[in-house]
Amino acid sequence: MNNKLTKAERAYLAMVKSLSCGVCGVEGRTEAHHIIQHRQYLCVPVCDDCHRGPNGIHGDKTYLKIKKITEWDILNETIDKLMTGNRRI
């Protein structure tokens, strides 16, 4: 990814990564999954397993199917957490 992030984008991504995983709820080790590549404000917090694992978002999406959620549902919850300051699931 060719990123030349602005200061605001870096700060936003840091806030997203500070949240618990939007799929499984694990805290303290999330990364930002971009729903649409290169759109810094369309990302959600996910742990490495829910992100890149075989059952994760970049795998067969089993975890999303089990939870009956989409990436857009996670984005909605992410925005809500950031707006309300509620950083826990």
ChimeraX commands (.cxc) that place a marker at each C-alpha (Angstrom):
marker #1 position 0.00,0.00,0.00 radius 0.5
marker #1 position 1.50,3.33,-1.04 radius 0.5
marker #1 position 0.69,5.39,2.03 radius 0.5
marker #1 position 1.48,9.03,2.44 radius 0.5
marker #1 position -0.77,9.50,5.41 radius 0.5
marker #1 position -1.63,12.87,6.82 radius 0.5
marker #1 position -1.18,13.58,10.51 radius 0.5
marker #1 position -4.97,13.35,10.95 radius 0.5
marker #1 position -5.12,9.98,9.19 radius 0.5
marker #1 position -2.30,8.58,11.34 radius 0.5
marker #1 position -4.09,9.80,14.47 radius 0.5
marker #1 position -7.38,8.26,13.34 radius 0.5
marker #1 position -5.76,4.90,12.58 radius 0.5
marker #1 position -4.10,4.94,16.01 radius 0.5
marker #1 position -7.51,5.49,17.64 radius 0.5
marker #1 position -9.02,2.61,15.65 radius 0.5
marker #1 position -6.14,0.31,16.64 radius 0.5
marker #1 position -6.70,1.22,20.30 radius 0.5
marker #1 position -10.16,-0.39,20.21 radius 0.5
marker #1 position -10.95,-4.03,20.91 radius 0.5
marker #1 position -11.40,-6.40,17.97 radius 0.5
marker #1 position -14.68,-5.69,16.23 radius 0.5
marker #1 position -15.25,-9.40,15.62 radius 0.5
marker #1 position -14.11,-11.35,18.70 radius 0.5
marker #1 position -13.63,-8.55,21.24 radius 0.5
marker #1 position -10.00,-9.30,22.14 radius 0.5
marker #1 position -8.23,-6.24,23.52 radius 0.5
marker #1 position -4.73,-4.89,23.21 radius 0.5
marker #1 position -3.58,-6.25,19.88 radius 0.5
marker #1 position -5.72,-5.00,17.03 radius 0.5
marker #1 position -4.81,-3.77,13.58 radius 0.5
marker #1 position -6.78,-1.62,11.16 radius 0.5
marker #1 position -8.60,-3.50,8.38 radius 0.5
marker #1 position -9.44,-1.23,5.47 radius 0.5
marker #1 position -12.88,-2.05,4.10 radius 0.5
marker #1 position -11.92,-0.11,0.96 radius 0.5
marker #1 position -8.19,0.09,0.26 radius 0.5
marker #1 position -6.57,3.51,0.62 radius 0.5
marker #1 position -9.64,4.92,2.41 radius 0.5
marker #1 position -8.17,5.59,5.83 radius 0.5
marker #1 position -11.47,6.46,7.47 radius 0.5
marker #1 position -13.15,3.24,6.31 radius 0.5
marker #1 position -11.26,0.88,8.58 radius 0.5
marker #1 position -12.15,-1.28,11.55 radius 0.5
marker #1 position -10.19,-2.79,14.44 radius 0.5
marker #1 position -9.55,-6.52,14.18 radius 0.5
marker #1 position -7.06,-8.85,15.84 radius 0.5
marker #1 position -4.55,-10.64,13.64 radius 0.5
marker #1 position -6.57,-13.89,13.65 radius 0.5
marker #1 position -9.87,-12.22,12.71 radius 0.5
marker #1 position -8.02,-10.16,10.11 radius 0.5
marker #1 position -5.61,-12.50,8.33 radius 0.5
marker #1 position -6.42,-15.92,9.77 radius 0.5
marker #1 position -8.01,-18.63,7.60 radius 0.5
marker #1 position -11.44,-17.92,9.14 radius 0.5
marker #1 position -10.99,-14.15,9.21 radius 0.5
marker #1 position -11.91,-11.25,6.97 radius 0.5
marker #1 position -9.18,-12.06,4.41 radius 0.5
marker #1 position -9.90,-15.78,4.72 radius 0.5
marker #1 position -13.26,-17.45,4.27 radius 0.5
marker #1 position -15.03,-15.01,6.65 radius 0.5
marker #1 position -16.29,-17.82,8.92 radius 0.5
marker #1 position -16.05,-15.58,11.99 radius 0.5
marker #1 position -18.27,-12.95,10.36 radius 0.5
marker #1 position -20.78,-15.60,9.29 radius 0.5
marker #1 position -20.93,-17.09,12.80 radius 0.5
marker #1 position -21.49,-13.65,14.35 radius 0.5
marker #1 position -23.93,-12.72,11.54 radius 0.5
marker #1 position -22.16,-9.40,10.97 radius 0.5
marker #1 position -20.52,-7.61,8.05 radius 0.5
marker #1 position -17.53,-5.32,7.79 radius 0.5
marker #1 position -20.02,-2.45,7.58 radius 0.5
marker #1 position -21.62,-3.51,10.88 radius 0.5
marker #1 position -18.18,-3.42,12.48 radius 0.5
marker #1 position -17.53,0.02,10.95 radius 0.5
marker #1 position -20.79,1.32,12.42 radius 0.5
marker #1 position -19.80,0.03,15.87 radius 0.5
marker #1 position -16.29,1.47,15.46 radius 0.5
marker #1 position -17.65,4.93,14.67 radius 0.5
marker #1 position -20.05,4.69,17.60 radius 0.5
marker #1 position -17.21,3.77,19.98 radius 0.5
marker #1 position -15.03,6.61,18.70 radius 0.5
marker #1 position -17.85,9.16,18.92 radius 0.5
marker #1 position -19.10,8.14,22.37 radius 0.5
marker #1 position -15.72,7.33,23.88 radius 0.5
marker #1 position -16.94,3.82,24.73 radius 0.5
marker #1 position -13.84,1.84,23.84 radius 0.5
marker #1 position -14.94,-1.55,25.14 radius 0.5
marker #1 position -17.32,-4.11,23.61 radius 0.5
marker link #1:1,2 radius 0.2
marker link #1:2,3 radius 0.2
marker link #1:3,4 radius 0.2
marker link #1:4,5 radius 0.2
marker link #1:5,6 radius 0.2
marker link #1:6,7 radius 0.2
marker link #1:7,8 radius 0.2
marker link #1:8,9 radius 0.2
marker link #1:9,10 radius 0.2
marker link #1:10,11 radius 0.2
marker link #1:11,12 radius 0.2
marker link #1:12,13 radius 0.2
marker link #1:13,14 radius 0.2
marker link #1:14,15 radius 0.2
marker link #1:15,16 radius 0.2
marker link #1:16,17 radius 0.2
marker link #1:17,18 radius 0.2
marker link #1:18,19 radius 0.2
marker link #1:19,20 radius 0.2
marker link #1:20,21 radius 0.2
marker link #1:21,22 radius 0.2
marker link #1:22,23 radius 0.2
marker link #1:23,24 radius 0.2
marker link #1:24,25 radius 0.2
marker link #1:25,26 radius 0.2
marker link #1:26,27 radius 0.2
marker link #1:27,28 radius 0.2
marker link #1:28,29 radius 0.2
marker link #1:29,30 radius 0.2
marker link #1:30,31 radius 0.2
marker link #1:31,32 radius 0.2
marker link #1:32,33 radius 0.2
marker link #1:33,34 radius 0.2
marker link #1:34,35 radius 0.2
marker link #1:35,36 radius 0.2
marker link #1:36,37 radius 0.2
marker link #1:37,38 radius 0.2
marker link #1:38,39 radius 0.2
marker link #1:39,40 radius 0.2
marker link #1:40,41 radius 0.2
marker link #1:41,42 radius 0.2
marker link #1:42,43 radius 0.2
marker link #1:43,44 radius 0.2
marker link #1:44,45 radius 0.2
marker link #1:45,46 radius 0.2
marker link #1:46,47 radius 0.2
marker link #1:47,48 radius 0.2
marker link #1:48,49 radius 0.2
marker link #1:49,50 radius 0.2
marker link #1:50,51 radius 0.2
marker link #1:51,52 radius 0.2
marker link #1:52,53 radius 0.2
marker link #1:53,54 radius 0.2
marker link #1:54,55 radius 0.2
marker link #1:55,56 radius 0.2
marker link #1:56,57 radius 0.2
marker link #1:57,58 radius 0.2
marker link #1:58,59 radius 0.2
marker link #1:59,60 radius 0.2
marker link #1:60,61 radius 0.2
marker link #1:61,62 radius 0.2
marker link #1:62,63 radius 0.2
marker link #1:63,64 radius 0.2
marker link #1:64,65 radius 0.2
marker link #1:65,66 radius 0.2
marker link #1:66,67 radius 0.2
marker link #1:67,68 radius 0.2
marker link #1:68,69 radius 0.2
marker link #1:69,70 radius 0.2
marker link #1:70,71 radius 0.2
marker link #1:71,72 radius 0.2
marker link #1:72,73 radius 0.2
marker link #1:73,74 radius 0.2
marker link #1:74,75 radius 0.2
marker link #1:75,76 radius 0.2
marker link #1:76,77 radius 0.2
marker link #1:77,78 radius 0.2
marker link #1:78,79 radius 0.2
marker link #1:79,80 radius 0.2
marker link #1:80,81 radius 0.2
marker link #1:81,82 radius 0.2
marker link #1:82,83 radius 0.2
marker link #1:83,84 radius 0.2
marker link #1:84,85 radius 0.2
marker link #1:85,86 radius 0.2
marker link #1:86,87 radius 0.2
marker link #1:87,88 radius 0.2
marker link #1:88,89 radius 0.2
view
